[in-house]
């Protein structure tokens, strides 16, 4: 969860990976944006509804 990564954790991640805190912040921000876009795309495409229909079909044909 990105929300629990506070400033001290970001400093520790940066020092452990040999990068700056700004690089860690950029990585976390880009991850958050990509996650947000994927959620929007999943909602628009309606794949969740398709998965639900497939589960019902399997219930009728258990083999």
Rosetta silent file (secondary structure, phi, psi, omega in degrees, C-alpha in Angstrom):
SEQUENCE: XXXXXXXXXXXXXXXXXXXXXXXXXXXXXXXXXXXXXXXXXXXXXXXXXXXXXXXXXXXXXXX
SCORE:     score description
SCORE:     0.000 S_00000001
   1 L     0.000  124.318 -176.150    0.000    0.000    0.000 S_00000001
   2 H   -69.410  -27.793 -176.133    1.527    3.284   -1.130 S_00000001
   3 H   -65.799  -24.814 -177.222   -0.232    5.286    1.576 S_00000001
   4 H   -87.399   -2.024 -179.519    1.847    3.759    4.383 S_00000001
   5 L   -86.970   94.625 -179.167    5.186    4.805    2.869 S_00000001
   6 L   -88.275 -173.551 -173.357    5.993    7.908    4.886 S_00000001
   7 H   -62.444  -40.959 -178.529    9.084   10.135    4.701 S_00000001
   8 H   -67.753  -37.232  176.724   11.296    7.971    6.906 S_00000001
   9 H   -66.754  -38.954  179.141   10.493    4.863    4.889 S_00000001
  10 H   -64.187  -39.590  176.327   11.206    6.721    1.665 S_00000001
  11 H   -63.319  -41.871 -179.686   14.613    7.795    3.018 S_00000001
  12 H   -66.614  -40.642  177.046   15.365    4.216    4.034 S_00000001
  13 H   -62.790  -43.248 -179.322   14.316    2.886    0.616 S_00000001
  14 H   -63.879  -44.539 -178.897   16.472    5.507   -1.107 S_00000001
  15 H   -68.995  -35.002  179.211   19.545    4.754    0.982 S_00000001
  16 H   -71.875  -28.953 -178.390   19.101    1.007    0.555 S_00000001
  17 H   -97.476   -5.236  179.109   18.730    1.232   -3.213 S_00000001
  18 L    76.112   24.517  178.979   21.457    3.813   -3.759 S_00000001
  19 L  -120.435  178.029  179.396   19.092    6.399   -5.202 S_00000001
  20 L   -91.087  164.291  178.126   17.758    9.743   -4.044 S_00000001
  21 H   -64.076  -33.610  178.183   14.506   10.354   -2.209 S_00000001
  22 H   -62.924  -38.739  177.449   13.264   12.254   -5.270 S_00000001
  23 H   -64.425  -41.153  178.253   13.739    9.135   -7.403 S_00000001
  24 H   -63.988  -42.595  178.758   11.759    7.082   -4.905 S_00000001
  25 H   -61.879  -41.753  178.695    9.015    9.723   -4.886 S_00000001
  26 H   -63.263  -42.061  179.398    8.865    9.689   -8.695 S_00000001
  27 H   -62.873  -44.720 -179.982    8.630    5.907   -8.720 S_00000001
  28 H   -64.894  -40.956  178.927    5.827    5.895   -6.151 S_00000001
  29 H   -65.622  -42.045 -179.973    3.927    8.606   -8.030 S_00000001
  30 H   -67.784  -35.856  175.933    4.227    6.819  -11.364 S_00000001
  31 H   -62.994  -44.332 -179.620    3.085    3.568   -9.741 S_00000001
  32 H   -62.683  -42.029  179.288    0.049    5.313   -8.255 S_00000001
  33 H   -65.419  -42.200  179.499   -0.870    6.872  -11.607 S_00000001
  34 H   -64.777  -40.215  178.470   -0.518    3.553  -13.445 S_00000001
  35 H   -63.493  -41.390  179.050   -2.654    1.815  -10.836 S_00000001
  36 H   -63.697  -43.553  179.594   -5.305    4.515  -11.143 S_00000001
  37 H   -65.309  -39.336  179.126   -5.372    4.206  -14.949 S_00000001
  38 H   -64.544  -39.619  177.620   -5.667    0.420  -14.789 S_00000001
  39 H   -63.986  -39.869  178.689   -8.633    0.677  -12.442 S_00000001
  40 H   -65.849  -40.958 -179.453  -10.310    3.147  -14.806 S_00000001
  41 H   -66.940  -38.502  178.479   -9.695    0.894  -17.804 S_00000001
  42 H   -65.485  -36.462  179.053  -11.092   -2.136  -15.998 S_00000001
  43 H   -70.166  -36.401 -177.616  -14.225   -0.188  -15.131 S_00000001
  44 H   -75.241  -41.400 -174.548  -14.747    1.051  -18.686 S_00000001
  45 H   -72.893  -22.598  177.948  -14.145   -2.233  -20.490 S_00000001
  46 L    75.771   24.852 -179.395  -16.627   -4.137  -18.344 S_00000001
  47 H   -67.760  -24.699  177.909  -14.426   -7.204  -17.912 S_00000001
  48 H   -65.124  -38.098  178.629  -15.764   -7.689  -14.409 S_00000001
  49 H   -66.953  -40.656  179.661  -19.233   -8.286  -15.833 S_00000001
  50 H   -63.294  -39.759  178.976  -17.899  -10.786  -18.353 S_00000001
  51 H   -63.597  -38.584  179.283  -16.142  -12.721  -15.615 S_00000001
  52 H   -63.515  -40.703  178.521  -19.370  -12.912  -13.657 S_00000001
  53 H   -65.177  -38.170  179.109  -21.254  -14.365  -16.626 S_00000001
  54 H   -64.779  -35.891  178.671  -18.563  -16.982  -17.100 S_00000001
  55 H   -66.375  -38.417  179.011  -18.871  -18.099  -13.518 S_00000001
  56 H   -66.198  -38.234  178.997  -22.614  -18.601  -13.937 S_00000001
  57 H   -64.098  -39.487  178.968  -22.066  -20.722  -17.040 S_00000001
  58 H   -65.680  -28.722  178.661  -19.642  -22.932  -15.150 S_00000001
  59 H   -67.231  -35.181  178.922  -22.275  -23.430  -12.473 S_00000001
  60 H   -76.703  -30.390 -179.415  -24.646  -24.920  -15.069 S_00000001
  61 L  -120.080   85.864 -173.817  -21.910  -27.080  -16.612 S_00000001
  62 L   -71.861   -7.653 -179.736  -19.777  -28.413  -13.751 S_00000001
  63 L   -93.263    0.000    0.000  -17.610  -30.573  -16.021 S_00000001
